[in-house]
Amino acid sequence: MQPSDAEKLRAETREAWEAAAEGWEKAEPFYEATLPVARWMVVRLEPQPGQTVLELAAGRGDVGFLAAELLEPGGTLISTDGAEGMVAAAQRRAEELGITNVVCRQMELEWIDERTATLDGVLCRFGFMLAVDPEAALREARRVLKPGGRLVMAVWDRPERNLWLSAPVEEARKAGHMEEPPPGAPGPFSLSDVERLVDLVESAGFYDPQVEPIDIALRLESLDAMWELMRSMSTTMRTVLDRLKPAEHYRLRDAIEERWKPFADEDGRVAIPGRALGLVAEA
């Protein structure tokens, strides 16, 4: 990818996340479903009183906020995201929860505005896979960690293990509404290959990366609710749907819901399984 192409992609990504921030702030079913991931990450981080922990691509801050109370007394959580809308959402949520040892800042994954070897831990749930240059982002995380500091991250496992997320994009591509991304492009499944993930982490200078699968289930009251959640959260699908003609929209929706129907019970409630990959490594 040429430098100009990378910068264009970064700008488009930031714009998309700003537009999606409101939907992500209110996406309670997603946060309930991924709570096992957040808990796994905090357990593997082993936060201690007095430490300073950085959360990257924090969204509204759910993972870091679980760790914040364990940093007391004297510790600080730095909650960051590249989108201003997400940072504002995290600030609001910190105030709602009464968390006082958190600093919310706008920050890019690939340019961490912290001094070298000053942090005790770095958290990143579903962020590195969306970086234009994930190795650069991981190297930055390594740079700011103290020797022995801990990186704890999560990415999505392969598409077939996450049909709640992959089916909409797959059906949009089948219908000709989206093109296949180029090899190595950022996306939800760009780091789903465990070997590649471990290689990237080791290349960034981390030691002994360990990967564990974390199963989840996304539960909603109906397929309609599942559709609305996807539409409000997906930066990719929002763009596609907004440009479709009504007939195209209905056909695509029918195709996607057909993929989700096997996970609906007789009352229409939906429970679609998914799987994340959690990784922990030391600086």
C-alpha positions in Angstrom: 0.0 0.0 0.0 1.4 3.4 -1.0 1.8 6.1 1.7 -0.9 8.2 0.1 -3.3 5.2 0.0 -2.6 4.5 3.7 -3.3 8.0 4.7 -6.5 8.0 2.7 -7.6 4.8 4.4 -6.8 6.2 7.8 -8.9 9.3 7.1 -11.8 7.3 5.8 -11.6 5.0 8.8 -11.7 7.9 11.3 -14.7 9.4 9.5 -16.5 6.1 9.6 -15.9 5.6 13.3 -17.0 9.2 14.1 -20.3 8.4 12.3 -20.7 5.1 14.2 -19.8 6.4 17.6 -23.4 7.0 18.7 -24.5 3.5 17.7 -21.6 1.9 19.5 -22.2 3.9 22.7 -25.7 2.4 22.9 -25.0 -1.1 21.7 -25.8 -2.9 25.0 -26.3 -6.4 23.5 -22.8 -6.3 22.1 -21.3 -5.3 25.4 -23.2 -8.0 27.3 -22.1 -10.6 24.7 -18.5 -9.6 24.9 -18.3 -9.3 28.7 -16.4 -12.7 28.8 -13.7 -11.1 26.6 -13.4 -8.0 28.8 -13.2 -10.2 32.0 -10.6 -12.5 30.4 -8.5 -9.5 29.4 -8.5 -7.9 32.9 -7.7 -11.2 34.6 -4.7 -11.7 32.2 -3.6 -8.1 32.7 -3.3 -8.6 36.5 -3.6 -4.9 37.3 -2.1 -3.8 40.6 -2.6 -0.7 42.8 -0.5 2.3 41.7 0.1 1.1 38.1 -0.6 3.0 34.9 -2.5 1.2 32.2 -3.3 2.4 28.7 -6.4 1.2 26.8 -6.2 1.6 23.0 -9.2 1.8 20.7 -11.3 1.8 23.9 -14.6 2.8 22.4 -16.8 3.7 25.4 -14.2 2.2 27.8 -15.8 -1.0 29.0 -12.6 -3.1 29.3 -10.4 -0.5 30.9 -13.1 0.6 33.4 -13.2 -3.0 34.7 -9.5 -2.7 35.4 -9.6 0.9 36.8 -10.8 0.0 40.3 -8.0 -2.6 40.6 -5.5 0.2 40.0 -6.6 2.0 43.1 -5.1 3.5 45.2 -2.7 5.6 43.2 -3.1 4.1 39.8 -4.4 5.6 36.5 -6.2 4.3 33.5 -5.6 6.2 30.2 -8.6 5.5 28.0 -8.0 6.4 24.3 -9.6 6.1 20.9 -8.9 7.6 17.5 -12.5 8.9 17.2 -13.5 12.0 19.1 -17.0 10.7 19.4 -15.8 7.5 21.1 -13.6 9.5 23.6 -16.6 11.6 24.5 -18.7 8.4 25.0 -16.0 7.0 27.3 -15.9 10.3 29.3 -19.6 10.2 29.8 -19.6 6.6 30.9 -16.7 7.2 33.3 -18.8 10.0 34.9 -21.9 7.8 35.0 -19.9 5.0 36.8 -18.2 7.3 39.1 -14.7 6.3 37.9 -12.3 9.1 38.9 -8.8 7.5 38.2 -9.3 7.7 34.4 -8.0 10.1 31.8 -9.8 10.0 28.4 -7.8 11.1 25.4 -7.9 11.0 21.6 -5.0 8.9 20.3 -4.2 6.8 17.3 -3.1 3.2 17.5 0.0 3.7 15.4 1.2 6.9 17.2 0.9 6.5 21.0 1.4 9.8 22.7 3.2 8.4 25.8 6.8 8.3 26.8 9.0 5.2 26.2 8.9 2.5 28.9 6.5 4.3 31.2 3.4 2.1 31.3 2.6 -1.1 33.2 0.0 -2.5 30.8 -1.7 -2.0 27.5 -5.2 -3.2 26.7 -6.7 -3.4 23.2 -10.0 -5.2 22.5 -10.8 -5.5 18.8 -8.5 -2.6 17.8 -5.2 -3.9 16.3 -7.0 -5.8 13.6 -8.4 -2.5 12.3 -5.1 -0.7 12.2 -3.7 0.2 8.7 -0.3 -0.9 9.9 -0.8 -3.4 12.8 2.9 -4.1 13.2 3.6 -0.4 13.7 0.8 -0.2 16.2 2.1 -3.2 18.1 5.7 -1.7 18.1 4.3 1.5 19.6 2.6 -0.6 22.3 5.9 -2.3 23.0 7.8 1.0 23.1 5.6 2.6 25.8 5.6 -0.5 28.1 8.1 -0.9 30.9 10.3 -4.1 30.8 8.0 -6.9 31.9 4.9 -4.8 31.2 2.0 -6.7 29.8 0.1 -6.5 26.5 -3.4 -8.0 26.6 -5.5 -7.8 23.4 -8.4 -9.5 21.6 -9.3 -10.0 18.0 -12.0 -11.9 16.2 -11.5 -15.6 15.3 -12.3 -16.7 11.7 -15.4 -15.6 9.9 -17.1 -19.0 10.1 -17.0 -18.8 13.9 -18.6 -15.3 13.9 -21.6 -15.4 11.5 -23.3 -12.6 13.4 -20.5 -10.4 12.1 -19.3 -12.0 8.9 -22.7 -13.0 7.2 -23.7 -9.4 6.3 -20.5 -8.6 4.5 -20.4 -12.0 2.8 -23.9 -11.6 1.5 -23.2 -8.0 0.4 -20.2 -9.3 -1.6 -22.2 -12.1 -3.2 -24.8 -9.5 -4.3 -22.1 -7.4 -5.9 -22.5 -4.5 -3.4 -18.9 -4.8 -2.0 -15.6 -5.8 -3.4 -13.2 -8.3 -1.9 -10.6 -6.4 0.1 -6.9 -6.6 -0.9 -4.7 -9.0 0.9 -3.6 -7.7 4.3 -6.2 -5.0 4.4 -7.5 -4.0 7.9 -10.8 -5.6 8.9 -12.6 -7.6 11.6 -10.8 -10.9 10.6 -7.4 -9.6 9.4 -5.7 -11.1 12.5 -7.8 -14.2 12.8 -4.9 -16.4 11.7 -3.2 -17.4 14.9 0.2 -18.0 13.3 0.1 -14.5 11.7 -1.1 -12.9 14.9 1.7 -14.5 17.0 4.3 -13.6 14.4 3.3 -9.9 14.4 3.4 -9.7 18.2 6.8 -11.4 18.3 8.1 -9.2 15.5 7.1 -6.1 17.5 9.4 -7.2 20.3 7.0 -9.0 22.7 7.9 -12.3 24.5 6.0 -15.5 25.0 2.6 -14.6 23.4 -0.1 -16.9 24.5 -3.4 -17.2 22.6 -6.7 -18.5 24.0 -10.2 -18.8 22.4 -13.0 -17.0 24.2 -16.5 -18.0 23.2 -19.4 -15.5 23.3 -23.1 -15.4 22.3 -24.9 -12.4 20.9 -28.5 -12.5 22.2 -31.3 -10.3 21.0 -35.1 -10.5 21.1 -35.6 -10.9 17.3 -34.0 -10.9 13.9 -35.2 -7.3 13.5 -33.3 -6.3 16.6 -30.2 -8.1 15.3 -30.5 -6.2 12.0 -30.8 -2.8 13.7 -27.9 -3.5 15.9 -25.7 -4.5 12.9 -26.8 -1.4 11.0 -26.0 1.0 13.9 -22.6 -0.5 14.6 -21.1 -1.6 11.3 -19.1 1.1 9.7 -18.8 -1.1 6.5 -22.5 -2.1 6.2 -23.8 1.4 7.0 -22.0 2.7 3.9 -23.3 -0.1 1.7 -26.9 0.1 2.9 -27.1 3.9 2.5 -26.5 3.6 -1.3 -28.8 0.7 -2.1 -32.1 1.1 -3.9 -35.1 -0.1 -1.8 -35.5 -3.4 -3.7 -31.7 -4.2 -3.3 -31.9 -3.3 0.4 -34.8 -5.8 1.0 -33.1 -8.6 -1.0 -29.9 -8.1 0.9 -31.6 -8.1 4.2 -33.5 -11.3 3.4 -30.2 -13.0 2.4 -28.5 -11.9 5.7 -31.4 -12.9 7.9 -31.6 -16.3 6.2 -28.0 -16.9 7.5 -29.1 -15.9 11.0 -32.4 -17.8 11.1 -30.8 -21.1 12.3 -30.0 -19.3 15.6 -33.5 -18.1 16.3 -35.8 -20.1 18.6 -39.6 -20.7 18.1 -40.3 -17.4 19.8 -38.0 -15.5 17.5 -35.3 -14.8 20.0 -31.8 -15.0 18.6 -28.6 -16.3 20.1 -25.7 -16.3 17.6 -22.4 -17.8 18.8 -19.1 -16.1 18.3 -15.5 -16.5 19.2 -12.7 -14.1 20.0 -9.0 -14.8 20.3 -7.4 -13.4 23.4 -3.6 -12.8 23.5 -1.3 -11.9 26.3 2.5 -11.2 26.0 5.2 -9.4 27.9 7.5 -6.6 26.9 
